[in-house]
């Protein structure tokens, strides 16, 4: 936990503060656009028949679909640190130019991922980051439930 705290302190505090004030699930950066604000299943969630979900499925611009939660603070002006890696990560990378490759044939501005827990919705996107790019992974210590 101490390593995670140290990493979060080193991240761009303004980006983290701004992300905390946006709707849950937003990819937030202080110099770029934001995308997504869905919960664990995105929005509309696959099994939700609420009127708002029906509006989103019907194409109402006031109820636009959103991807699952993930923020990507700017670590040093160019590199990104993801806080969790949602199953929608490939789509989120495609929709946000600040996450696109910029150098050579293979590149990623994503240099690290901080996992806040091991929820499936927070780790599944790691599968999209396995293509021969250096990547640091930060997580809390493993905890055992007492018997």
Residue pairs with C-beta under 8 A, 6 or more apart in sequence:
1 140
1 141
3 138
4 114
4 138
4 139
4 140
7 81
7 112
7 114
7 138
8 16
8 114
10 75
11 73
11 75
11 81
12 30
12 73
12 74
12 75
12 76
14 30
15 28
15 29
15 30
15 71
15 73
15 74
16 71
16 73
18 28
18 30
19 26
19 28
19 71
19 73
19 83
22 28
22 34
22 37
23 37
24 37
24 39
24 69
25 36
25 37
25 38
25 39
25 43
25 66
25 67
25 68
25 69
25 70
26 34
26 35
26 36
26 37
26 69
26 71
27 34
27 35
27 36
27 67
27 70
27 71
27 72
27 92
27 96
28 34
28 71
28 72
28 73
29 72
29 73
29 74
29 80
29 98
30 74
31 74
31 98
32 96
32 97
32 98
33 96
35 66
35 67
35 92
35 95
35 96
36 42
36 66
36 67
36 68
36 69
36 70
36 88
36 92
37 43
37 66
37 69
38 45
38 65
38 66
38 67
38 68
38 69
38 88
39 45
39 68
39 69
40 68
40 69
40 119
40 121
41 47
41 48
41 68
41 121
42 65
42 66
42 67
42 68
42 88
43 53
43 56
43 65
43 66
44 50
44 52
44 53
44 54
44 56
44 57
44 65
45 53
52 63
53 63
55 62
55 63
56 63
56 64
56 65
57 65
67 86
67 88
67 91
67 92
67 95
68 86
68 87
68 88
68 121
69 84
69 86
69 121
70 82
70 83
70 84
70 85
70 86
70 88
70 89
70 92
70 125
71 82
71 83
71 84
72 80
72 81
72 82
72 83
72 96
72 98
72 99
72 110
73 80
73 81
73 83
74 80
74 98
75 81
75 111
75 112
78 102
78 109
79 109
79 110
79 111
80 98
80 99
80 109
80 110
80 111
81 110
81 111
81 112
81 113
81 114
82 89
82 110
82 112
82 113
82 114
82 125
83 113
83 114
83 116
84 113
84 114
84 115
84 116
84 121
84 122
84 123
84 125
85 113
85 115
85 122
85 123
85 124
85 125
85 126
85 128
85 129
86 92
86 121
86 122
86 124
86 125
87 120
87 121
87 124
87 125
88 125
89 124
89 125
89 128
89 129
90 125
90 128
92 99
93 99
93 100
93 110
93 128
98 109
99 108
99 109
99 110
100 109
101 107
101 108
101 109
102 109
106 131
106 132
106 133
107 133
108 129
108 133
108 135
110 129
110 133
110 135
111 134
111 135
111 136
112 135
112 136
112 137
112 138
113 126
113 129
113 135
113 136
113 137
113 138
114 138
114 139
115 122
115 123
115 137
115 138
115 139
115 140
116 122
117 140
118 139
126 137
129 135
